[in-house]
Amino acid sequence: MAASTRGVDGVAHAAGARRTRRTASERPLLTAVAPATLYVIALLVLPFLMLVYLSFHQSDPVLGHKVGFTLHNYAQLFDSPVYFDSMVGTVRLGLVVTVCSLLLGYPIAWFLARSGSHFVPLATAVVVVPLFVSVVVRSFGWMVLLGREGTVNTVLLGLEVIGEPVQFLYTEGAVTVGLVHILVPLMILPIASVLRGIDSALDDAARSLGASGSRAFWTVVFPLSLPGVGAGSVLVFSHVIAAFVLPALIGSERVKLVATMIYQQVMVIGNVPLGAALGVVMVIATFALIGLAQVLSQRLGT
């Protein structure tokens, strides 16, 4: 009986020791993760919860909002074609800019990762350096280029391609070009990083088995690069739907996007609850689309 008691005590002591060691090993991890967790909670979670809280209030011309639970703000978003069209237009612009950035950025990423050229450092600098230039500065640069008396119209008039200046500014096309120019590095860098990690021997193996260069790319390299494509697409798309400065300068009020609509509701009209409801709907839609993109990229990658 005493022996069995000592055996039970020994097992309990060993289990307690394992729990103690496990707790001690988890402490450094918790210590490392705690600052990032607090950062996310303080700057992302709490502001979003405040946004949700405001979206269920009524508008007040003096205070911005007044206490009173209502679903009128959300109903107004989907009843009014202006707000619904702005949400659809924002998602459409995000998809167009993402696709254009992918088509333009993938060949550049391939050159940076697989070419072995002496110009790779220069090309990398050309891709990375614009990230250090303010979006405002680049937006004004596009305004100079695309203006009625700008460089693009001057060149086209000189070549007699057009008979009179064309209104390039304040159009969705101008906003698309400007956003692609600003965000294409965010597509190039993740793809180039993934392409560098793909063993070039896989290409040689595919060719040795009779595959052409294009077939080896589409059946071997491109599927393996999909994690980079997915990461770049998420970065570009999330930046597009949150873009405000460039659409406001190049697109003006003619291009209806959610970010500009939120600014108008909160800062111009003073309808804070409706602006908050716009923000909540767009955040939820954004995370849903990003999650869908991640699932699709993982399934295509496997």
C-alpha positions as CSV (number, residue, x, y, z in Angstrom):
1,M,0.0,0.0,0.0
2,A,2.8,2.4,0.9
3,A,4.6,1.5,-2.3
4,S,1.6,2.3,-4.4
5,T,1.1,5.6,-2.6
6,R,4.7,6.5,-3.3
7,G,4.2,5.5,-7.0
8,V,1.1,7.8,-7.3
9,D,3.0,10.6,-5.5
10,G,5.9,10.1,-7.9
11,V,3.6,10.3,-11.0
12,A,1.9,13.4,-9.6
13,H,5.3,15.0,-8.9
14,A,6.6,14.2,-12.4
15,A,3.4,15.7,-14.0
16,G,3.8,18.8,-11.8
17,A,7.4,19.1,-12.9
18,R,6.4,18.9,-16.6
19,R,3.8,21.5,-16.1
20,T,6.3,23.8,-14.4
21,R,8.8,23.3,-17.2
22,R,6.2,23.9,-19.9
23,T,5.0,27.1,-18.1
24,A,8.6,28.3,-17.8
25,S,9.2,27.6,-21.5
26,E,6.1,29.5,-22.5
27,R,7.0,32.6,-20.5
28,P,9.6,33.9,-23.0
29,L,7.1,33.4,-25.9
30,L,4.3,35.2,-24.0
31,T,6.8,38.0,-23.2
32,A,7.8,38.4,-26.8
33,V,4.2,38.3,-28.1
34,A,2.7,40.6,-25.5
35,P,3.9,44.0,-27.0
36,A,2.6,43.1,-30.4
37,T,-0.7,41.9,-28.9
38,L,-1.1,45.1,-26.9
39,Y,-0.3,47.1,-30.0
40,V,-2.9,45.4,-32.1
41,I,-5.5,45.7,-29.4
42,A,-4.8,49.4,-28.7
43,L,-4.5,50.6,-32.3
44,L,-6.7,48.2,-34.2
45,V,-9.2,46.3,-32.1
46,L,-10.4,49.1,-29.8
47,P,-10.7,51.7,-32.6
48,F,-12.7,49.3,-34.6
49,L,-15.0,48.5,-31.7
50,M,-15.5,52.3,-31.2
51,L,-16.3,52.5,-34.9
52,V,-19.0,49.8,-34.5
53,Y,-20.3,51.6,-31.4
54,L,-20.7,54.9,-33.3
55,S,-22.3,53.3,-36.3
56,F,-25.4,52.4,-34.3
57,H,-26.0,55.9,-33.1
58,Q,-28.0,58.8,-34.5
59,S,-26.4,61.8,-36.2
60,D,-26.3,65.1,-34.4
61,P,-25.3,68.3,-36.2
62,V,-23.6,69.7,-33.1
63,L,-22.1,66.8,-31.3
64,G,-21.6,64.5,-34.3
65,H,-23.7,61.8,-32.8
66,K,-26.2,61.3,-30.0
67,V,-27.1,58.2,-28.0
68,G,-29.9,56.1,-29.5
69,F,-29.6,52.7,-31.0
70,T,-30.6,52.5,-34.7
71,L,-30.0,50.5,-37.8
72,H,-30.8,53.4,-40.0
73,N,-27.2,54.1,-41.0
74,Y,-26.7,50.5,-42.4
75,A,-30.1,50.6,-44.1
76,Q,-29.2,53.9,-45.7
77,L,-25.9,52.4,-47.1
78,F,-27.7,49.7,-49.1
79,D,-30.8,51.7,-49.9
80,S,-29.0,54.7,-51.4
81,P,-27.3,53.9,-54.7
82,V,-24.6,56.4,-54.1
83,Y,-23.1,54.6,-51.1
84,F,-23.6,51.1,-52.6
85,D,-22.0,52.2,-55.9
86,S,-19.0,53.6,-54.0
87,M,-18.5,50.3,-52.2
88,V,-18.8,48.3,-55.4
89,G,-16.5,50.8,-57.2
90,T,-13.9,50.5,-54.5
91,V,-13.8,46.7,-54.7
92,R,-13.7,46.9,-58.5
93,L,-10.8,49.4,-58.4
94,G,-9.0,47.2,-55.9
95,L,-9.3,44.1,-58.2
96,V,-8.3,46.1,-61.3
97,V,-5.2,47.6,-59.6
98,T,-4.3,44.2,-58.2
99,V,-4.5,42.4,-61.5
100,C,-2.6,45.2,-63.3
101,S,0.1,45.2,-60.6
102,L,0.4,41.4,-60.9
103,L,0.7,41.5,-64.7
104,L,3.3,44.3,-64.6
105,G,5.1,43.1,-61.4
106,Y,5.6,39.4,-62.1
107,P,8.0,39.7,-65.0
108,I,10.0,42.3,-63.0
109,A,10.0,40.0,-60.0
110,W,11.2,37.1,-62.3
111,F,14.0,39.3,-63.6
112,L,15.1,40.3,-60.1
113,A,15.0,36.7,-58.8
114,R,16.1,34.5,-61.7
115,S,17.9,36.4,-64.4
116,G,21.4,36.7,-62.8
117,S,22.0,39.9,-64.7
118,H,24.4,42.6,-63.6
119,F,21.5,45.1,-63.7
120,V,19.6,43.3,-60.9
121,P,21.0,45.7,-58.2
122,L,20.0,48.7,-60.2
123,A,16.6,47.3,-61.0
124,T,16.1,46.5,-57.3
125,A,16.9,50.1,-56.4
126,V,14.5,51.4,-59.0
127,V,11.8,49.2,-57.4
128,V,12.6,50.0,-53.8
129,V,13.6,53.7,-53.8
130,P,10.1,55.1,-54.8
131,L,8.8,53.6,-51.6
132,F,10.7,56.3,-49.7
133,V,8.9,59.1,-51.7
134,S,5.8,60.5,-50.2
135,V,2.5,59.5,-51.8
136,V,1.6,63.2,-51.9
137,V,4.7,64.1,-54.0
138,R,4.0,61.3,-56.4
139,S,0.3,62.3,-56.7
140,F,1.3,65.8,-57.6
141,G,3.8,64.4,-60.1
142,W,0.9,62.5,-61.9
143,M,-1.2,65.7,-61.8
144,V,1.6,67.4,-63.7
145,L,1.9,64.6,-66.2
146,L,-1.8,64.1,-66.8
147,G,-3.0,67.7,-66.8
148,R,-4.6,69.3,-69.8
149,E,-1.3,71.1,-70.4
150,G,0.8,68.4,-69.0
151,T,3.5,66.2,-70.5
152,V,1.2,63.5,-71.8
153,N,-1.1,65.8,-73.6
154,T,1.9,67.8,-75.0
155,V,3.5,64.7,-76.4
156,L,0.3,63.4,-77.9
157,L,-0.4,66.8,-79.5
158,G,3.1,67.0,-80.8
159,L,2.8,63.5,-82.4
160,E,-0.7,64.6,-83.8
161,V,-2.3,61.6,-82.1
162,I,-5.0,63.9,-80.7
163,G,-6.4,67.2,-82.0
164,E,-7.0,68.8,-78.6
165,P,-6.1,68.2,-75.0
166,V,-7.7,65.2,-73.4
167,Q,-9.1,65.2,-69.8
168,F,-7.0,62.5,-68.2
169,L,-7.2,63.9,-64.7
170,Y,-10.2,63.3,-62.4
171,T,-11.0,59.9,-64.0
172,E,-10.9,56.4,-62.7
173,G,-8.3,55.6,-65.3
174,A,-5.9,58.2,-63.8
175,V,-6.5,56.9,-60.3
176,T,-5.8,53.3,-61.5
177,V,-2.5,54.3,-63.2
178,G,-1.4,56.3,-60.1
179,L,-2.2,53.5,-57.7
180,V,-0.5,50.9,-59.9
181,H,2.6,53.1,-60.0
182,I,2.6,53.4,-56.2
183,L,1.7,49.9,-55.2
184,V,3.4,47.7,-57.8
185,P,6.6,47.4,-55.6
186,L,4.4,45.7,-53.0
187,M,3.6,43.1,-55.6
188,I,7.1,42.7,-56.9
189,L,9.0,42.2,-53.6
190,P,7.0,39.2,-52.2
191,I,7.0,37.4,-55.5
192,A,10.7,37.9,-56.0
193,S,11.3,36.6,-52.5
194,V,9.4,33.4,-53.2
195,L,11.0,32.9,-56.6
196,R,14.4,33.1,-55.1
197,G,13.5,30.2,-52.8
198,I,12.5,28.0,-55.7
199,D,15.3,25.6,-56.6
200,S,16.3,26.1,-60.3
201,A,17.0,22.4,-60.5
202,L,13.2,21.9,-60.7
203,D,13.2,23.8,-64.1
204,D,16.0,21.6,-65.4
205,A,14.2,18.5,-64.2
206,A,11.0,19.5,-66.0
207,R,13.0,20.2,-69.2
208,S,14.9,17.0,-69.0
209,L,11.5,15.2,-69.0
210,G,10.5,16.9,-72.2
211,A,8.7,20.0,-71.0
212,S,9.2,23.2,-72.9
213,G,10.3,26.4,-71.1
214,S,6.7,27.8,-71.0
215,R,5.2,24.5,-69.8
216,A,7.9,24.1,-67.1
217,F,7.0,27.6,-65.9
218,W,3.3,27.2,-65.8
219,T,3.3,23.7,-64.3
220,V,6.3,24.0,-61.9
221,V,7.4,27.5,-61.2
222,F,4.2,29.5,-61.2
223,P,2.3,27.1,-58.8
224,L,5.2,27.3,-56.4
225,S,5.2,31.1,-56.6
226,L,1.5,31.4,-55.7
227,P,2.3,32.2,-52.0
228,G,4.2,35.3,-53.2
229,V,1.4,36.2,-55.6
230,G,-1.2,35.8,-52.8
231,A,0.9,37.9,-50.3
232,G,1.4,40.7,-52.9
233,S,-2.2,40.7,-54.0
234,V,-3.4,41.0,-50.4
235,L,-0.9,43.9,-49.8
236,V,-2.0,45.8,-53.0
237,F,-5.7,45.2,-52.6
238,S,-5.8,46.3,-48.9
239,H,-3.9,49.4,-49.8
240,V,-6.2,50.3,-52.7
241,I,-9.4,50.1,-50.7
242,A,-7.9,52.3,-48.0
243,A,-6.3,54.8,-50.3
244,F,-7.4,58.4,-49.8
245,V,-4.7,60.9,-50.7
246,L,-4.1,59.9,-54.4
247,P,-7.8,59.3,-55.3
248,A,-8.7,62.7,-53.7
249,L,-6.0,64.5,-55.7
250,I,-6.2,62.7,-59.0
251,G,-9.8,61.5,-58.9
252,S,-11.4,64.4,-57.0
253,E,-15.1,64.0,-56.3
254,R,-15.8,62.3,-59.7
255,V,-14.3,59.0,-58.5
256,K,-16.6,57.7,-55.7
257,L,-14.6,55.6,-53.3
258,V,-15.4,54.6,-49.8
259,A,-12.4,56.4,-48.3
260,T,-13.5,59.7,-49.9
261,M,-17.1,59.1,-49.0
262,I,-16.2,58.6,-45.3
263,Y,-14.2,61.8,-45.4
264,Q,-17.1,63.7,-46.8
265,Q,-19.6,62.3,-44.3
266,V,-17.4,62.9,-41.3
267,M,-15.5,66.1,-42.1
268,V,-17.8,67.9,-44.6
269,I,-21.4,66.9,-43.7
270,G,-20.7,66.0,-40.1
271,N,-22.6,62.7,-40.1
272,V,-20.2,60.7,-38.0
273,P,-22.5,57.6,-37.5
274,L,-23.0,57.1,-41.2
275,G,-19.3,57.5,-41.9
276,A,-18.6,54.9,-39.1
277,A,-21.1,52.5,-40.7
278,L,-19.3,52.9,-44.0
279,G,-16.0,52.1,-42.4
280,V,-17.4,49.1,-40.6
281,V,-18.9,47.6,-43.8
282,M,-15.7,48.2,-45.7
283,V,-13.5,46.7,-43.0
284,I,-15.7,43.5,-42.9
285,A,-15.8,43.3,-46.7
286,T,-12.0,43.7,-46.9
287,F,-11.2,41.0,-44.4
288,A,-13.7,38.7,-46.1
289,L,-12.1,39.2,-49.5
290,I,-8.6,38.9,-48.1
291,G,-9.5,35.6,-46.4
292,L,-11.1,34.3,-49.6
293,A,-7.9,35.2,-51.5
294,Q,-5.7,33.5,-48.9
295,V,-7.9,30.3,-49.1
296,L,-7.8,30.3,-52.9
297,S,-4.0,30.8,-53.0
298,Q,-3.4,28.0,-50.5
299,R,-5.7,25.6,-52.5
300,L,-4.1,26.5,-55.8
301,G,-0.6,26.2,-54.2
302,T,-1.4,22.7,-53.1
